[in-house]
Amino acid sequence: MKTRIGELITVVLITVLSIWAYLGKIYGWHEGVRFPGWLSAVVLLMAGLSLAYILYLTITGRMVERRIVFLYVGVAVALPLFMSIEQSIPVSAEVRAVYDELEKLPVGSKVLISFDYDPASAPELQPQAEAFISECFSRDIKIIIMGLWPQGPQLANQAVERVLEREEFRDKGITYGTDWVNLGFQSGNEFVIQRMGSSFRSMFKTDYSGTPYEELDLVKNVKNFDAIDYAMNLSSGFPGTVEWVQVGVDRYGLRMGAGNTAVQAPTVYPYLGTQLIGLMGGMSGAAEFEQVTARPDKASRFMLSQSLAHVIVMAFIIIGNVAFFRSGRKSALKR
């Protein structure tokens, strides 16, 4: 009975905390909330000691239930979001190449960004988009947005809105139509890219909001890829980076970098150095780009959560193996 009551109390507490976290995200209740450094250190110390205690229990023959493992992983993912601990994130050569290409562009250059993903991949790719857009705006580089996925342009608007809310850009006077445009979604996969090679206007009669192409100051004189100084594709599948390389890069000579989910990135690596200038892969790629641009944001925080979750999983793998040998199953398997 007592065990049942304890389980119910735990479920209620987790539900309340989840609702609080969700509503806080919507209304900004806990925006900017951070544990002080000493409290973050205490939390990590307590987590380490509790894992050592679970290992002790396992050695002495008292096994913990699976729900304890799930609880630890959940806490490991959630708590680091509120910690003030900074994780050292080395910047890879492929991510630095994306940044170096931006650094070469003069003021007023035009960068094309294709948002080829949906909300399911946003946790990985949205931080990449925000970091890349921030760097473009900070260098007074013009941005032309489009998407080969239906929800891509909407996610692009969300990324731009979040970037423009930052204090760094509030007084820069960044205006739609002059400094950035969103041409919206166009169906047709790689055939859209092929048509854009001869005429942007043939694919995008209006922008995302319905404004005629010729009334947008930034793009009214943009005929094809010849007017684009650099391109960035943010992709989680088909159509995406591979199609942009095969048509935009190989056929029209577009200079392009890419940002992909961690699952897709290995399929894109063969294009690096020859057809792709650089690559941001998954959450770590976004965090690396934040580091190289000196704007640590949510990707860097998420990487701390990811790293601690991996440590917890490895700790329980060790504990699980101890339990395996302690239970005598090894002898049973040998027989």
C-alpha positions in Angstrom: 0.0 0.0 0.0 2.8 2.4 1.0 4.6 1.6 -2.3 1.4 2.3 -4.3 1.0 5.7 -2.5 4.6 6.6 -3.2 4.2 5.8 -6.8 1.1 8.0 -7.1 2.8 10.9 -5.3 5.7 10.6 -7.8 3.4 10.6 -10.8 1.5 13.6 -9.5 4.8 15.5 -8.8 6.2 14.7 -12.3 2.9 15.7 -13.9 2.8 19.0 -12.0 6.4 19.8 -12.9 5.7 18.9 -16.6 2.7 21.2 -16.7 4.7 24.0 -15.0 7.6 23.6 -17.5 5.2 23.6 -20.5 3.2 26.7 -19.3 6.5 28.4 -18.3 7.8 27.9 -21.9 4.6 29.5 -23.3 4.3 32.4 -20.9 8.1 32.9 -20.2 7.8 32.3 -16.5 11.2 30.6 -16.2 12.9 32.4 -19.0 16.5 33.1 -17.9 16.2 31.1 -14.7 19.6 29.7 -13.8 21.0 27.8 -10.8 24.0 29.6 -9.3 27.3 27.9 -9.9 27.6 26.4 -6.4 24.1 24.9 -6.6 24.8 23.4 -10.0 28.0 21.8 -8.5 26.0 20.5 -5.5 23.4 19.0 -7.9 26.1 17.2 -9.9 27.7 16.0 -6.7 24.5 14.6 -5.3 23.8 12.8 -8.6 27.2 11.2 -8.5 26.8 10.1 -4.9 23.4 8.7 -5.6 24.8 6.7 -8.5 27.5 5.4 -6.3 24.9 4.4 -3.8 22.9 2.5 -6.4 26.1 0.7 -7.4 26.6 -0.2 -3.8 23.0 -1.5 -3.5 23.6 -3.6 -6.7 26.8 -5.1 -5.4 25.1 -6.1 -2.2 22.3 -7.8 -4.1 19.6 -5.1 -3.9 18.6 -4.2 -7.4 16.9 -0.9 -8.4 13.8 -1.0 -10.6 13.8 0.2 -14.2 11.7 3.2 -13.4 14.7 4.6 -11.4 16.7 4.5 -14.6 14.1 6.4 -16.5 13.8 9.0 -13.7 17.6 9.6 -13.7 17.7 10.1 -17.5 14.7 12.5 -17.3 16.4 14.5 -14.5 19.7 14.5 -16.4 18.0 16.0 -19.5 15.9 18.6 -17.6 18.2 20.0 -14.9 21.1 21.1 -17.0 18.8 23.5 -18.8 18.8 25.5 -15.6 22.5 25.2 -14.7 25.1 27.9 -15.1 27.8 25.4 -16.0 29.6 25.9 -19.3 30.7 22.9 -21.3 33.8 23.1 -23.4 32.8 22.5 -27.0 35.6 22.2 -29.6 34.8 23.5 -33.0 35.2 21.0 -35.9 36.8 22.0 -39.2 33.6 21.5 -41.2 31.6 23.9 -38.9 34.4 26.4 -39.0 34.3 26.3 -42.8 30.7 27.4 -42.7 31.7 30.4 -40.6 34.8 31.2 -42.6 32.8 31.5 -45.8 30.4 34.0 -44.1 33.4 35.9 -42.9 34.6 36.4 -46.5 31.4 38.0 -47.7 31.3 41.8 -48.0 28.4 43.8 -46.5 25.3 43.6 -48.5 26.0 40.1 -49.9 23.0 37.9 -50.5 22.6 34.5 -48.8 20.0 32.0 -49.8 18.7 29.7 -46.9 16.5 26.8 -47.8 14.5 25.4 -44.8 13.9 21.8 -45.8 12.6 20.2 -42.6 9.5 20.0 -40.4 8.8 20.5 -36.6 9.9 16.9 -35.9 13.5 17.9 -36.7 13.3 21.5 -35.3 15.1 20.6 -32.0 18.3 20.0 -33.9 17.9 22.3 -36.9 16.2 25.4 -35.4 19.3 26.2 -33.3 21.4 25.9 -36.4 19.1 28.3 -38.2 19.1 30.9 -35.4 22.8 30.8 -35.1 23.4 31.2 -38.8 20.8 34.0 -39.2 22.3 35.8 -36.3 25.7 35.8 -37.8 24.3 37.0 -41.2 22.4 39.9 -39.6 25.4 40.9 -37.5 27.5 41.3 -40.7 24.7 43.2 -42.6 24.3 40.3 -45.0 20.9 40.0 -46.8 18.9 36.8 -46.4 16.6 35.2 -48.9 14.5 32.4 -47.3 12.6 29.6 -49.1 11.6 26.0 -48.4 11.1 22.7 -50.3 9.2 21.4 -47.3 5.7 22.8 -46.5 6.4 23.9 -42.9 10.0 25.1 -43.6 9.1 28.8 -44.2 7.0 28.9 -41.1 9.9 27.6 -39.0 12.1 30.1 -40.8 9.8 33.0 -39.6 10.0 31.7 -36.1 13.8 31.6 -36.2 14.0 35.2 -37.5 11.5 36.5 -35.0 13.5 34.9 -32.1 16.8 36.4 -33.5 15.3 39.9 -33.9 14.1 39.8 -30.2 17.8 39.8 -29.1 19.1 43.1 -27.8 22.0 42.9 -30.3 19.6 43.4 -33.2 16.9 45.7 -31.7 18.5 48.9 -32.9 19.9 47.7 -36.2 16.7 48.6 -38.1 16.5 45.2 -39.8 13.4 45.4 -42.1 11.5 42.9 -44.1 11.8 43.2 -47.9 15.1 45.1 -47.6 17.3 43.0 -45.3 15.4 39.7 -45.5 12.6 38.0 -47.3 10.7 34.8 -47.1 9.7 33.5 -50.5 7.7 30.6 -48.9 7.3 27.0 -50.0 7.3 25.6 -53.5 6.5 22.0 -54.3 8.5 20.1 -56.9 11.6 18.9 -55.0 14.8 19.1 -57.1 12.9 20.5 -60.1 12.3 23.7 -58.1 16.1 24.1 -57.8 16.5 23.4 -61.5 14.0 26.1 -62.4 15.5 28.6 -60.0 18.8 28.2 -61.9 17.2 30.1 -64.7 14.5 32.1 -62.9 13.6 32.6 -59.3 10.4 34.5 -60.3 9.1 31.5 -62.3 8.9 29.5 -59.0 8.0 32.3 -56.6 5.4 34.7 -57.9 4.9 36.0 -54.4 6.5 35.8 -51.1 5.2 33.8 -48.0 2.7 36.6 -47.2 1.5 37.1 -50.8 3.5 40.2 -51.8 4.4 40.1 -55.5 8.0 39.2 -56.2 8.7 42.4 -58.1 7.6 44.5 -55.1 10.3 43.1 -52.9 13.3 45.3 -53.0 15.8 42.6 -52.0 14.9 40.2 -54.7 13.3 42.2 -57.5 16.6 42.2 -59.4 17.6 38.7 -58.4 17.1 36.6 -61.6 18.9 33.3 -60.7 21.7 31.8 -58.7 24.2 34.2 -60.3 23.0 36.8 -57.8 23.5 34.6 -54.8 26.8 34.9 -53.0 26.4 32.0 -50.6 23.7 29.4 -49.9 22.8 27.4 -46.8 20.6 24.3 -46.8 19.0 23.1 -43.5 17.7 19.6 -44.2 16.4 16.5 -42.5 15.7 14.3 -45.5 14.4 14.4 -49.0 14.3 16.8 -50.7 17.4 18.4 -49.1 21.1 18.7 -49.2 21.8 15.9 -51.6 19.3 17.4 -54.2 20.8 20.9 -53.7 24.3 19.5 -54.3 23.3 17.5 -57.4 21.4 20.5 -59.0 22.3 23.7 -57.4 26.0 23.1 -56.8 27.0 20.7 -59.7 24.9 22.3 -62.4 24.8 25.9 -61.4 28.0 26.3 -59.4 26.3 27.5 -56.2 28.6 27.9 -53.2 26.8 26.1 -50.4 27.1 25.0 -46.8 24.7 22.6 -45.1 23.1 21.9 -41.7 21.7 18.4 -41.2 20.2 16.3 -38.5 22.7 14.0 -36.8 21.2 11.0 -38.5 21.5 12.5 -42.0 24.9 14.1 -41.6 26.9 11.0 -42.3 25.3 10.7 -45.8 26.4 14.2 -46.6 30.0 14.0 -45.4 31.3 12.6 -48.8 30.4 16.0 -50.4 32.5 18.0 -48.0 35.5 19.8 -49.5 34.5 19.3 -53.1 30.8 20.2 -53.4 30.0 21.4 -49.9 32.0 24.2 -48.2 31.1 23.2 -44.7 28.6 21.2 -42.6 26.8 21.6 -39.3 25.7 18.2 -38.0 22.9 17.8 -35.5 22.8 19.6 -32.1 26.5 19.5 -31.7 27.0 21.3 -35.0 24.7 24.1 -33.8 26.5 24.3 -30.5 29.9 24.5 -32.3 28.6 27.3 -34.6 27.4 29.2 -31.5 30.9 28.9 -30.0 32.7 30.1 -33.1 30.4 33.1 -33.3 30.7 33.8 -29.6 26.9 33.6 -29.1 26.3 30.6 -26.9 22.5 29.9 -26.8 20.2 27.0 -26.5 22.2 24.5 -28.5 25.1 24.9 -26.1 22.7 24.3 -23.1 21.1 21.3 -24.8 24.5 19.8 -25.4 25.1 19.9 -21.6 21.8 18.0 -21.2 22.8 15.5 -23.8 26.3 15.0 -22.3 25.0 14.4 -18.8 22.3 12.1 -20.1 25.0 10.0 -21.9 27.0 9.9 -18.6 23.9 8.6 -16.8 23.3 6.0 -19.4 26.9 4.8 -19.3 26.7 4.7 -15.5 23.7 2.4 -15.6 25.3 0.2 -18.2 28.1 -0.4 -15.7 25.6 -0.9 -12.9 23.6 -3.3 -15.2 26.7 -5.4 -15.9 27.5 -5.5 -12.2 24.0 -6.8 -11.6 24.4 -9.3 -14.3 27.5 -10.8 -12.9 26.3 -10.5 -9.3 23.1 -12.4 -10.0 25.0 -15.5 -11.2 23.6 -15.4 -14.7 27.1 -15.7 -16.2 27.4 -19.2 -14.6 24.0 -20.1 -15.8 24.9 -19.1 -19.4 28.1 -21.2 -19.2 26.1 -24.3 -18.2 
